[in-house]
Amino acid sequence: MNLDQANSVTASYSRLFTKAVIVNITNPKSIMFLVALLPQFLTPTGSHWYQLTLLGSTMITVDLVVMIGYSLLATRLMRIVKDARRMKLQNQIFGSLFIGAGALLSFSRHH
């Protein structure tokens, strides 16, 4: 990989990261979740800005650790997913599970 390709990859990663941050910040579902959740942990006598900063920093740190763990796991599992033989086996296993779940649903009784 030459320098131009490396700069292109870095720029596209930066663009993807920026886009992901904007999508997450403007997600109405997460905004409503945080508006409903965070006030329960604020004490009325303390500084709200300090408490919100502490809670927000804690949430961001935990989220970063979890997402880094997911990405590391995904890179390890990528080898399994890219192998055609393993992918066929995985499709057969999950297909069988879906057929089994469908069969169980067809035999369930409605009350």
All heavy atoms as an XYZ file, in Angstrom:
869
protein
N       0.856     -1.170      0.000
C       0.000      0.000      0.000
C       0.903      1.234      0.000
O       1.753      1.388      0.853
C      -0.902     -0.027      1.247
C      -1.816      1.155      1.344
S      -2.873      1.202      2.815
C      -3.881     -0.221      2.620
N       0.658      2.124     -0.963
C       1.472      3.333     -1.005
C       0.856      4.423     -0.139
O      -0.203      4.246      0.453
C       1.681      3.803     -2.452
C       0.379      4.215     -3.123
O      -0.541      4.657     -2.459
N       0.308      4.054     -4.435
N       1.520      5.551     -0.087
C       1.105      6.644      0.800
C      -0.249      7.218      0.413
O      -1.071      7.533      1.279
C       2.184      7.738      0.800
C       2.000      8.869      1.799
C       1.921      8.297      3.210
C       3.132      9.853      1.701
N      -0.523      7.328     -0.900
C      -1.818      7.858     -1.341
C      -2.961      6.940     -0.927
O      -4.009      7.400     -0.493
C      -1.832      8.042     -2.861
C      -0.940      9.194     -3.306
O      -0.721     10.115     -2.496
O      -0.462      9.151     -4.465
N      -2.747      5.628     -1.052
C      -3.781      4.678     -0.635
C      -4.000      4.737      0.871
O      -5.125      4.672      1.343
C      -3.397      3.259     -1.051
C      -3.474      3.010     -2.535
C      -2.926      1.646     -2.904
O      -2.029      1.141     -2.233
N      -3.453      1.057     -3.963
N      -2.939      4.856      1.634
C      -3.057      4.935      3.095
C      -3.816      6.192      3.502
O      -4.663      6.149      4.393
C      -1.676      4.916      3.733
N      -3.521      7.326      2.850
C      -4.240      8.568      3.145
C      -5.709      8.449      2.771
O      -6.577      8.943      3.472
C      -3.606      9.746      2.412
C      -2.287     10.152      3.026
O      -2.017      9.849      4.185
N      -1.451     10.824      2.248
N      -6.003      7.773      1.669
C      -7.384      7.575      1.238
C      -8.156      6.725      2.236
O      -9.293      7.018      2.576
C      -7.396      6.920     -0.143
O      -8.641      6.369     -0.419
N      -7.521      5.648      2.722
C      -8.166      4.775      3.711
C      -8.403      5.530      5.010
O      -9.479      5.462      5.598
C      -7.312      3.507      3.955
C      -7.802      2.738      5.159
C      -7.324      2.629      2.713
N      -7.401      6.298      5.459
C      -7.549      7.078      6.687
C      -8.661      8.107      6.544
O      -9.466      8.289      7.458
C      -6.221      7.777      7.035
O      -5.199      6.793      7.147
C      -6.333      8.534      8.341
N      -8.728      8.764      5.393
C      -9.775      9.761      5.170
C     -11.149      9.103      5.166
O     -12.099      9.643      5.732
C      -9.527     10.492      3.854
N     -11.273      7.929      4.553
C     -12.578      7.279      4.526
C     -12.969      6.783      5.923
O     -14.135      6.835      6.281
C     -12.590      6.129      3.514
O     -11.693      5.117      3.896
N     -12.006      6.312      6.716
C     -12.311      5.928      8.095
C     -12.749      7.140      8.911
O     -13.685      7.060      9.700
C     -11.112      5.261      8.759
C     -10.844      3.846      8.315
C      -9.559      3.345      8.290
C     -11.875      2.999      7.938
C      -9.305      2.036      7.883
C     -11.636      1.697      7.534
C     -10.350      1.231      7.515
O     -10.110     -0.056      7.121
N     -12.077      8.263      8.717
C     -12.453      9.486      9.426
C     -13.854      9.924      9.023
O     -14.653     10.326      9.870
C     -11.466     10.608      9.117
O     -10.182     10.262      9.539
N     -14.155      9.837      7.738
C     -15.479     10.222      7.251
C     -16.539      9.295      7.818
O     -17.611      9.741      8.247
C     -15.482     10.182      5.721
C     -16.644     10.920      5.114
C     -16.593     11.009      3.589
N     -15.277     11.331      3.068
C     -14.602     10.566      2.210
N     -15.109      9.442      1.774
N     -13.414     10.928      1.778
N     -16.262      7.994      7.833
C     -17.216      7.036      8.401
C     -17.433      7.272      9.891
O     -18.569      7.220     10.376
C     -16.718      5.601      8.177
C     -16.893      5.027      6.793
C     -16.187      3.680      6.685
C     -18.354      4.890      6.442
N     -16.358      7.539     10.614
C     -16.476      7.794     12.051
C     -17.308      9.049     12.299
O     -18.194      9.056     13.159
C     -15.092      7.930     12.675
C     -15.134      8.193     14.148
C     -15.400      7.169     15.036
C     -14.925      9.472     14.651
C     -15.454      7.396     16.399
C     -14.979      9.718     16.010
C     -15.245      8.677     16.884
N     -17.025     10.120     11.548
C     -17.771     11.371     11.701
C     -19.248     11.152     11.406
O     -20.119     11.631     12.139
C     -17.197     12.459     10.775
O     -15.811     12.611     11.076
C     -17.918     13.770     10.954
N     -19.539     10.420     10.341
C     -20.931     10.139      9.989
C     -21.618      9.338     11.097
O     -22.762      9.622     11.459
C     -20.978      9.378      8.670
C     -22.364      9.136      8.157
C     -22.323      8.446      6.803
C     -23.723      8.178      6.297
N     -23.697      7.523      4.982
N     -20.919      8.347     11.651
C     -21.492      7.528     12.723
C     -21.783      8.362     13.970
O     -22.820      8.198     14.611
C     -20.560      6.376     13.059
N     -20.875      9.276     14.307
C     -21.085     10.141     15.467
C     -22.304     11.031     15.249
O     -23.150     11.174     16.143
C     -19.817     10.980     15.756
C     -20.109     12.085     16.753
C     -18.699     10.090     16.266
N     -22.433     11.616     14.062
C     -23.572     12.491     13.775
C     -24.879     11.708     13.829
O     -25.873     12.177     14.398
C     -23.380     13.178     12.401
C     -22.241     14.193     12.499
C     -24.662     13.855     11.940
C     -21.796     14.761     11.170
N     -24.891     10.506     13.255
C     -26.103      9.680     13.281
C     -26.485      9.351     14.722
O     -27.653      9.432     15.103
C     -25.904      8.397     12.446
C     -26.995      7.375     12.731
C     -25.871      8.725     10.966
N     -25.513      8.984     15.556
C     -25.815      8.620     16.939
C     -26.249      9.812     17.771
O     -27.123      9.688     18.630
C     -24.609      7.929     17.578
C     -24.505      6.492     17.147
O     -25.486      5.763     17.187
N     -23.329      6.083     16.729
N     -25.643     10.955     17.547
C     -26.016     12.144     18.323
C     -27.423     12.616     17.979
O     -28.151     13.090     18.842
C     -24.986     13.278     18.093
C     -23.683     12.928     18.802
C     -25.505     14.619     18.573
C     -22.557     13.906     18.509
N     -27.822     12.470     16.721
C     -29.138     12.960     16.294
C     -30.212     11.876     16.302
O     -31.318     12.116     15.843
C     -29.036     13.560     14.879
O     -28.558     12.556     13.975
C     -28.122     14.764     14.863
N     -29.906     10.709     16.836
C     -30.870      9.618     16.887
C     -31.953      9.935     17.921
O     -31.677     10.002     19.120
C     -30.144      8.318     17.245
C     -31.059      7.119     17.265
O     -32.268      7.232     17.137
N     -30.467      5.956     17.432
N     -33.210     10.132     17.490
C     -34.260     10.512     18.445
C     -34.521      9.446     19.504
O     -34.869      9.763     20.634
C     -35.501     10.722     17.577
C     -35.124     10.408     16.189
C     -33.684     10.066     16.126
N     -34.337      8.180     19.154
C     -34.576      7.113     20.131
C     -33.582      7.198     21.280
O     -33.950      7.079     22.452
C     -34.471      5.756     19.428
C     -35.294      4.700     20.050
C     -35.423      3.401     19.290
C     -34.486      3.165     18.162
N     -34.575      1.824     17.586
N     -32.320      7.415     20.956
C     -31.322      7.500     22.030
C     -31.493      8.791     22.830
O     -31.264      8.804     24.037
C     -29.909      7.383     21.468
O     -29.633      8.438     20.579
N     -31.898      9.861     22.168
C     -32.142     11.116     22.890
C     -33.263     10.921     23.910
O     -33.139     11.309     25.081
C     -32.474     12.257     21.915
C     -31.237     12.606     21.075
C     -32.983     13.484     22.657
C     -31.516     13.548     19.927
N     -34.365     10.305     23.492
C     -35.482     10.071     24.410
C     -35.077      9.131     25.551
O     -35.483      9.332     26.697
C     -36.690      9.482     23.648
C     -37.327     10.448     22.686
S     -37.844     11.989     23.460
C     -39.118     11.412     24.537
N     -34.270      8.128     25.235
C     -33.796      7.205     26.265
C     -32.983      7.952     27.315
O     -33.196      7.790     28.520
C     -32.962      6.091     25.626
C     -32.301      5.191     26.623
C     -33.026      4.234     27.305
C     -30.943      5.310     26.882
C     -32.417      3.401     28.229
C     -30.322      4.482     27.808
C     -31.069      3.534     28.476
N     -32.060      8.785     26.869
C     -31.209      9.513     27.809
C     -31.997     10.551     28.606
O     -31.747     10.745     29.796
C     -30.051     10.172     27.069
C     -29.030      9.196     26.474
C     -27.995      9.949     25.658
C     -28.375      8.358     27.542
N     -32.957     11.195     27.957
C     -33.790     12.184     28.663
C     -34.627     11.496     29.740
O     -34.858     12.052     30.809
C     -34.682     12.951     27.657
C     -35.779     13.724     28.350
C     -33.827     13.881     26.808
N     -35.054     10.274     29.489
C     -35.842      9.539     30.486
C     -34.961      8.911     31.558
O     -35.372      8.798     32.710
C     -36.664      8.457     29.788
N     -33.740      8.518     31.209
C     -32.896      7.773     32.139
C     -32.072      8.670     33.062
O     -32.048      8.470     34.276
C     -31.951      6.853     31.357
C     -30.975      6.050     32.206
C     -31.698      4.896     32.874
C     -29.825      5.543     31.363
N     -31.384      9.633     32.491
C     -30.402     10.400     33.271
C     -30.975     11.181     34.458
O     -30.347     11.206     35.513
C     -29.615     11.328     32.349
C     -28.643     10.627     31.397
C     -27.898     11.650     30.559
C     -27.672      9.738     32.125
N     -32.144     11.823     34.349
C     -32.641     12.589     35.503
C     -32.840     11.758     36.768
O     -32.776     12.290     37.877
C     -33.975     13.155     35.021
C     -33.827     13.232     33.549
C     -32.983     12.052     33.172
N     -33.034     10.469     36.624
C     -33.230      9.621     37.796
C     -31.976      9.526     38.659
O     -32.050      9.195     39.833
C     -33.629      8.209     37.357
C     -34.912      8.161     36.583
C     -35.217      6.777     36.077
O     -34.946      5.795     36.752
N     -35.794      6.687     34.896
N     -30.812      9.822     38.065
C     -29.552      9.696     38.779
C     -28.977     11.043     39.221
O     -27.870     11.096     39.737
C     -28.529      8.958     37.902
C     -28.954      7.563     37.582
C     -29.517      7.267     36.355
C     -28.817      6.545     38.509
C     -29.922      5.978     36.051
C     -29.224      5.263     38.227
C     -29.783      4.972     36.989
N     -29.735     12.113     39.022
C     -29.275     13.441     39.436
C     -29.809     13.750     40.825
O     -30.963     13.490     41.135
C     -29.757     14.506     38.455
C     -29.273     14.395     37.013
C     -29.879     15.507     36.175
C     -27.776     14.407     36.932
N     -28.951     14.313     41.653
C     -29.423     14.780     42.959
C     -29.792     16.246     42.824
O     -29.070     17.023     42.193
C     -28.335     14.613     44.038
O     -27.176     15.313     43.636
C     -28.005     13.146     44.241
N     -30.915     16.653     43.393
C     -31.384     18.025     43.217
C     -30.447     19.080     43.810
O     -30.399     20.208     43.329
C     -32.732     18.064     43.937
C     -33.076     16.666     44.266
C     -31.854     15.843     44.141
N     -29.691     18.720     44.834
C     -28.856     19.723     45.498
C     -27.501     19.917     44.829
O     -26.852     20.928     45.035
C     -28.627     19.324     46.968
O     -28.047     18.016     47.010
C     -29.942     19.334     47.735
N     -27.060     18.961     44.013
C     -25.739     19.060     43.387
C     -25.771     19.835     42.082
O     -26.822     20.199     41.569
N     -24.599     20.097     41.545
C     -24.472     20.759     40.256
C     -24.919     19.809     39.144
O     -24.341     18.737     38.962
C     -23.017     21.173     40.026
O     -22.811     21.526     38.678
N     -25.956     20.218     38.423
C     -26.465     19.356     37.358
C     -25.447     19.193     36.237
O     -25.340     18.113     35.651
C     -27.787     19.885     36.824
C     -28.904     19.711     37.805
N     -29.956     20.581     37.887
C     -29.139     18.761     38.743
C     -30.780     20.192     38.830
N     -30.301     19.081     39.358
N     -24.738     20.245     35.889
C     -23.730     20.156     34.832
C     -22.636     19.156     35.198
O     -22.220     18.351     34.370
C     -23.108     21.522     34.533
C     -24.032     22.401     33.741
C     -24.677     23.504     34.181
C     -24.432     22.215     32.388
N     -25.459     24.026     33.188
C     -25.326     23.248     32.069
C     -24.131     21.264     31.414
C     -25.909     23.376     30.812
C     -24.721     21.391     30.163
C     -25.591     22.435     29.881
N     -22.181     19.198     36.429
C     -21.147     18.257     36.874
C     -21.669     16.830     36.817
O     -20.997     15.929     36.322
C     -20.677     18.609     38.288
C     -19.731     17.581     38.856
C     -18.408     17.512     38.424
C     -20.163     16.660     39.798
C     -17.543     16.550     38.918
C     -19.306     15.696     40.307
C     -17.993     15.650     39.863
O     -17.141     14.690     40.352
N     -22.885     16.621     37.332
C     -23.452     15.283     37.352
C     -23.684     14.743     35.942
O     -23.383     13.580     35.653
C     -24.773     15.288     38.127
C     -24.601     15.570     39.610
C     -25.939     15.661     40.308
O     -26.647     14.664     40.388
N     -26.284     16.844     40.799
N     -24.216     15.591     35.056
C     -24.445     15.161     33.680
C     -23.133     14.874     32.958
O     -23.035     13.933     32.171
C     -25.254     16.212     32.917
C     -26.736     16.279     33.265
C     -27.394     17.478     32.590
C     -27.434     14.991     32.876
N     -22.114     15.684     33.237
C     -20.802     15.449     32.631
C     -20.226     14.122     33.114
O     -19.688     13.346     32.315
C     -19.838     16.599     32.975
O     -20.402     17.834     32.519
C     -18.483     16.400     32.335
N     -20.345     13.846     34.392
C     -19.843     12.589     34.941
C     -20.599     11.388     34.375
O     -19.986     10.399     33.942
C     -19.944     12.610     36.474
C     -19.360     11.420     37.199
C     -17.851     11.340     36.951
C     -19.638     11.530     38.686
N     -21.922     11.475     34.348
C     -22.726     10.386     33.795
C     -22.439     10.197     32.298
O     -22.296      9.070     31.818
C     -24.216     10.652     34.011
C     -24.737     10.480     35.429
C     -26.160     11.005     35.534
C     -24.686      9.019     35.826
N     -22.362     11.302     31.566
C     -22.087     11.225     30.131
C     -20.717     10.637     29.844
O     -20.565      9.796     28.959
N     -19.720     11.070     30.593
C     -18.365     10.532     30.408
C     -18.308      9.046     30.712
O     -17.650      8.282     29.998
C     -17.376     11.272     31.316
O     -17.376     12.638     31.041
N     -19.008      8.642     31.756
C     -19.047      7.225     32.110
C     -19.721      6.412     31.015
O     -19.216      5.356     30.606
C     -19.793      7.024     33.444
O     -19.152      7.805     34.448
C     -19.807      5.567     33.856
N     -20.839      6.911     30.493
C     -21.543      6.202     29.430
C     -20.690      6.105     28.170
O     -20.642      5.054     27.519
C     -22.874      6.896     29.117
C     -23.919      6.692     30.185
S     -25.467      7.529     29.825
C     -25.964      6.713     28.331
N     -20.013      7.184     27.809
C     -19.167      7.173     26.617
C     -18.010      6.193     26.792
O     -17.681      5.435     25.878
C     -18.662      8.597     26.310
C     -19.816      9.454     25.796
C     -17.526      8.572     25.297
C     -19.492     10.932     25.675
N     -17.386      6.189     27.961
C     -16.274      5.275     28.215
C     -16.716      3.821     28.129
O     -16.065      2.998     27.465
C     -15.651      5.559     29.593
O     -15.223      6.924     29.636
C     -14.489      4.642     29.881
N     -17.826      3.492     28.775
C     -18.333      2.120     28.736
C     -18.699      1.743     27.300
O     -18.373      0.648     26.834
C     -19.532      1.951     29.693
C     -20.249      0.630     29.469
C     -19.085      2.088     31.126
N     -19.360      2.651     26.589
C     -19.754      2.382     25.207
C     -18.532      2.157     24.321
O     -18.524      1.254     23.479
C     -20.600      3.534     24.676
C     -21.352      3.158     23.415
O     -21.792      2.002     23.306
O     -21.485      4.029     22.535
N     -17.497      2.961     24.504
C     -16.276      2.783     23.712
C     -15.633      1.425     23.977
O     -15.227      0.730     23.034
C     -15.271      3.895     24.030
C     -15.447      5.195     23.276
C     -14.504      6.254     23.821
C     -15.221      5.004     21.800
N     -15.556      1.028     25.227
C     -14.965     -0.269     25.558
C     -15.773     -1.405     24.933
O     -15.216     -2.327     24.327
C     -14.850     -0.454     27.094
C     -14.491     -1.875     27.468
C     -13.836      0.522     27.658
N     -17.093     -1.326     25.031
C     -17.954     -2.366     24.471
C     -17.828     -2.402     22.950
O     -17.679     -3.474     22.350
C     -19.423     -2.148     24.903
C     -20.377     -3.017     24.110
C     -19.577     -2.407     26.390
N     -17.857     -1.238     22.302
C     -17.777     -1.197     20.835
C     -16.413     -1.656     20.329
O     -16.325     -2.310     19.287
C     -18.098      0.203     20.311
C     -19.525      0.605     20.511
S     -20.641     -0.605     19.750
C     -22.124     -0.284     20.611
N     -15.358     -1.334     21.041
C     -14.031     -1.829     20.654
C     -13.992     -3.354     20.783
O     -13.455     -4.048     19.926
C     -12.926     -1.156     21.487
C     -12.765      0.306     21.059
C     -11.603     -1.893     21.361
C     -11.872      1.129     21.959
N     -14.598     -3.878     21.838
C     -14.686     -5.330     21.997
C     -15.458     -5.972     20.856
O     -15.041     -7.005     20.311
N     -16.593     -5.365     20.474
C     -17.369     -5.885     19.344
C     -16.555     -5.866     18.058
O     -16.581     -6.817     17.273
C     -18.643     -5.068     19.126
C     -19.760     -5.367     20.095
C     -20.700     -4.396     20.404
C     -19.908     -6.611     20.686
C     -21.742     -4.650     21.274
C     -20.938     -6.878     21.568
C     -21.858     -5.892     21.850
O     -22.884     -6.155     22.708
N     -15.833     -4.780     17.823
C     -15.074     -4.688     16.578
C     -13.921     -5.691     16.559
O     -13.628     -6.284     15.525
C     -14.567     -3.262     16.346
O     -13.666     -2.892     17.353
N     -13.277     -5.907     17.702
C     -12.227     -6.918     17.755
C     -12.795     -8.319     17.524
O     -12.193     -9.134     16.814
C     -11.488     -6.858     19.092
C     -10.633     -5.615     19.325
C     -10.088     -5.609     20.755
C      -9.501     -5.553     18.316
N     -13.940     -8.600     18.107
C     -14.591     -9.886     17.888
C     -14.987    -10.044     16.420
O     -14.809    -11.118     15.836
C     -15.823    -10.014     18.790
C     -16.633    -11.297     18.656
C     -15.795    -12.508     19.075
C     -17.897    -11.206     19.488
N     -15.493     -8.975     15.813
C     -15.911     -9.030     14.411
C     -14.729     -9.299     13.488
O     -14.853    -10.053     12.521
C     -16.611     -7.739     14.017
N     -13.573     -8.696     13.775
C     -12.417     -8.945     12.920
C     -11.948    -10.389     13.045
O     -11.493    -10.978     12.073
C     -11.251     -7.993     13.248
O     -10.925     -8.089     14.628
C     -11.594     -6.562     12.910
N     -12.096    -10.966     14.216
C     -11.723    -12.381     14.389
C     -12.726    -13.303     13.686
O     -12.350    -14.315     13.115
C     -11.652    -12.747     15.865
C     -10.676    -11.911     16.627
C      -9.641    -12.747     17.214
N      -8.671    -11.858     17.878
C      -7.529    -12.279     18.280
N      -7.210    -13.528     18.112
N      -6.700    -11.459     18.858
N     -13.996    -12.938     13.752
C     -15.029    -13.774     13.136
C     -15.091    -13.603     11.620
O     -15.702    -14.426     10.930
C     -16.394    -13.458     13.746
C     -16.584    -13.865     15.198
C     -17.945    -13.412     15.709
C     -16.428    -15.360     15.369
N     -14.467    -12.549     11.103
C     -14.504    -12.293      9.671
C     -13.893    -13.464      8.889
O     -14.350    -13.811      7.809
C     -13.774    -10.994      9.335
C     -14.052    -10.524      7.946
S     -13.428     -8.882      7.508
C     -12.441     -8.347      8.835
N     -12.867    -14.079      9.436
C     -12.239    -15.228      8.775
C     -13.240    -16.364      8.594
O     -13.259    -17.038      7.575
C     -11.044    -15.714      9.578
C      -9.877    -14.789      9.527
C      -8.666    -15.400     10.243
N      -7.973    -14.306     10.918
C      -7.765    -14.238     12.211
N      -8.140    -15.200     13.001
N      -7.134    -13.209     12.735
N     -14.079    -16.567      9.605
C     -15.084    -17.633      9.537
C     -16.136    -17.305      8.487
O     -16.542    -18.161      7.708
C     -15.735    -17.843     10.921
C     -14.691    -18.348     11.908
C     -16.924    -18.787     10.839
C     -15.154    -18.377     13.345
N     -16.563    -16.065      8.453
C     -17.630    -15.658      7.548
C     -17.152    -15.670      6.099
O     -17.910    -15.991      5.191
C     -18.164    -14.264      7.941
C     -19.167    -13.752      6.953
C     -18.778    -14.321      9.329
N     -15.891    -15.352      5.861
C     -15.380    -15.294      4.492
C     -15.104    -16.669      3.895
O     -15.026    -16.806      2.687
C     -14.113    -14.438      4.442
C     -14.409    -12.963      4.537
C     -13.169    -12.161      4.264
C     -13.506    -10.691      4.218
N     -12.361     -9.884      3.858
N     -14.952    -17.692      4.716
C     -14.695    -19.032      4.221
C     -15.996    -19.632      3.694
O     -16.983    -19.755      4.420
C     -14.122    -19.896      5.354
C     -13.770    -21.295      4.903
O     -13.405    -21.459      3.717
O     -13.835    -22.222      5.738
N     -16.017    -20.018      2.407
C     -17.243    -20.500      1.759
C     -17.779    -21.773      2.421
O     -18.994    -21.927      2.596
C     -16.983    -20.739      0.280
N     -16.897    -22.683      2.804
C     -17.331    -23.934      3.420
C     -18.002    -23.675      4.772
O     -19.061    -24.223      5.085
C     -16.130    -24.873      3.583
C     -16.520    -26.299      3.908
C     -15.299    -27.210      4.049
N     -15.057    -27.432      5.469
C     -14.032    -26.938      6.168
N     -13.113    -26.229      5.595
N     -13.916    -27.189      7.454
N     -17.370    -22.836      5.563
C     -17.939    -22.516      6.887
C     -19.236    -21.725      6.741
O     -20.162    -21.881      7.540
C     -16.934    -21.729      7.716
C     -15.777    -22.576      8.179
C     -14.827    -21.776      8.994
N     -13.723    -22.596      9.481
C     -12.625    -22.105      9.990
N     -12.459    -20.805     10.079
N     -11.672    -22.904     10.419
N     -19.305    -20.854      5.740
C     -20.514    -20.064      5.523
C     -21.680    -20.975      5.129
O     -22.811    -20.788      5.593
C     -20.264    -19.018      4.444
C     -21.379    -18.048      4.303
S     -21.625    -17.170      5.859
C     -22.379    -15.715      5.297
N     -21.405    -21.978      4.303
C     -22.450    -22.930      3.912
C     -22.952    -23.697      5.140
O     -24.160    -23.861      5.326
C     -21.909    -23.899      2.862
C     -22.944    -24.862      2.354
C     -22.386    -25.758      1.273
C     -23.459    -26.745      0.834
N     -22.986    -27.650     -0.195
N     -22.020    -24.139      5.985
C     -22.402    -24.843      7.206
C     -23.238    -23.940      8.119
O     -24.258    -24.359      8.671
C     -21.160    -25.345      7.946
C     -21.394    -26.043      9.278
C     -22.196    -27.329      9.075
C     -20.073    -26.325      9.963
N     -22.803    -22.688      8.256
C     -23.546    -21.735      9.085
C     -24.952    -21.527      8.528
O     -25.929    -21.505      9.285
C     -22.792    -20.403      9.134
C     -23.476    -19.343      9.944
C     -22.717    -18.030      9.914
O     -21.574    -17.961      9.501
N     -23.368    -16.980     10.337
N     -25.091    -21.395      7.215
C     -26.415    -21.231      6.606
C     -27.292    -22.451      6.846
O     -28.489    -22.319      7.108
C     -26.274    -20.965      5.106
C     -25.804    -19.562      4.812
O     -25.943    -18.663      5.634
N     -25.224    -19.373      3.641
N     -26.699    -23.639      6.779
C     -27.477    -24.858      7.026
C     -27.939    -24.931      8.478
O     -29.087    -25.294      8.753
C     -26.641    -26.094      6.672
C     -26.406    -26.251      5.188
C     -25.412    -27.343      4.855
O     -24.634    -27.761      5.701
N     -25.421    -27.792      3.607
N     -27.060    -24.579      9.398
C     -27.422    -24.616     10.822
C     -28.541    -23.624     11.121
O     -29.571    -23.970     11.717
C     -26.187    -24.340     11.709
C     -25.213    -25.514     11.638
C     -26.610    -24.071     13.155
C     -23.867    -25.243     12.278
N     -28.362    -22.363     10.691
C     -29.383    -21.361     10.993
C     -30.669    -21.608     10.220
O     -31.771    -21.365     10.723
C     -28.844    -19.948     10.746
C     -27.942    -19.479     11.849
C     -26.575    -19.396     11.654
C     -28.456    -19.136     13.084
C     -25.735    -18.970     12.670
C     -27.629    -18.717     14.111
C     -26.267    -18.638     13.899
N     -30.557    -22.123      8.994
C     -31.755    -22.485      8.244
C     -32.547    -23.560      8.957
O     -33.778    -23.498      9.050
N     -31.838    -24.560      9.479
C     -32.504    -25.627     10.231
C     -33.166    -25.084     11.498
O     -34.282    -25.485     11.849
C     -31.493    -26.707     10.613
O     -30.921    -27.273      9.459
N     -32.474    -24.155     12.168
C     -33.065    -23.553     13.375
C     -34.337    -22.773     13.040
O     -35.338    -22.851     13.776
C     -32.049    -22.639     14.063
C     -30.894    -23.332     14.766
C     -29.863    -22.303     15.248
C     -31.397    -24.155     15.934
N     -34.328    -22.033     11.930
C     -35.529    -21.286     11.530
C     -36.667    -22.228     11.140
O     -37.828    -21.969     11.473
C     -35.213    -20.327     10.385
C     -34.463    -19.101     10.814
C     -33.338    -18.689     10.111
C     -34.870    -18.352     11.905
C     -32.641    -17.563     10.508
C     -34.174    -17.234     12.313
C     -33.053    -16.834     11.603
N     -36.349    -23.316     10.443
C     -37.378    -24.297     10.094
C     -37.955    -24.913     11.372
O     -39.170    -25.072     11.510
C     -36.805    -25.372      9.151
C     -36.519    -24.752      7.783
C     -37.754    -26.558      9.022
C     -35.740    -25.650      6.842
N     -37.079    -25.246     12.329
C     -37.539    -25.794     13.603
C     -38.416    -24.809     14.365
O     -39.453    -25.187     14.923
N     -38.013    -23.546     14.376
C     -38.829    -22.528     15.064
C     -40.181    -22.372     14.382
O     -41.220    -22.247     15.053
C     -38.089    -21.187     15.082
N     -40.188    -22.415     13.059
C     -41.456    -22.334     12.330
C     -42.352    -23.527     12.629
O     -43.569    -23.381     12.792
N     -41.757    -24.718     12.688
C     -42.539    -25.922     13.010
C     -43.120    -25.821     14.418
O     -44.287    -26.154     14.642
C     -41.660    -27.164     12.879
N     -42.329    -25.362     15.370
C     -42.842    -25.197     16.743
C     -43.976    -24.188     16.782
O     -44.971    -24.385     17.499
C     -41.712    -24.774     17.683
C     -40.699    -25.853     18.039
C     -39.543    -25.236     18.850
C     -41.360    -26.963     18.838
N     -43.839    -23.101     16.032
C     -44.912    -22.103     15.995
C     -46.192    -22.675     15.383
O     -47.303    -22.338     15.802
C     -44.472    -20.880     15.210
C     -43.593    -19.886     15.942
C     -43.095    -18.805     14.993
C     -44.357    -19.244     17.092
N     -46.027    -23.526     14.385
C     -47.241    -24.081     13.733
C     -47.988    -25.012     14.675
O     -49.186    -25.218     14.498
C     -46.854    -24.805     12.448
O     -46.159    -26.009     12.738
N     -47.311    -25.616     15.631
C     -47.961    -26.520     16.581
C     -48.416    -25.814     17.860
O     -49.034    -26.433     18.724
C     -47.041    -27.689     16.950
C     -46.796    -28.629     15.811
C     -45.520    -28.800     15.308
C     -47.838    -29.332     15.231
C     -45.279    -29.664     14.253
C     -47.622    -30.193     14.168
C     -46.340    -30.358     13.675
N     -48.115    -24.541     17.995
C     -48.522    -23.829     19.209
C     -50.025    -23.585     19.165
O     -50.632    -23.419     18.109
C     -47.763    -22.516     19.345
O     -48.159    -21.613     18.341
N     -50.610    -23.560     20.351
C     -52.043    -23.342     20.451
C     -52.298    -21.926     20.902
O     -51.615    -21.388     21.759
C     -52.647    -24.325     21.439
C     -52.469    -25.753     20.962
C     -53.208    -26.802     21.693
N     -53.484    -26.580     23.099
C     -54.115    -27.447     23.867
N     -54.505    -28.577     23.357
N     -54.344    -27.214     25.108
N     -53.329    -21.352     20.314
C     -53.738    -20.003     20.708
C     -54.801    -20.100     21.782
O     -55.686    -20.919     21.742
C     -54.292    -19.248     19.498
C     -53.291    -19.080     18.420
N     -52.251    -18.202     18.507
C     -53.140    -19.702     17.217
C     -51.528    -18.277     17.425
N     -52.033    -19.186     16.601
N     -54.709    -19.247     22.758
C     -55.680    -19.272     23.854
C     -56.761    -18.285     23.617
O     -56.745    -17.259     23.207
C     -54.991    -18.974     25.187
C     -54.015    -20.035     25.551
N     -53.899    -20.508     26.811
C     -53.116    -20.746     24.838
C     -52.979    -21.439     26.865
N     -52.475    -21.584     25.660
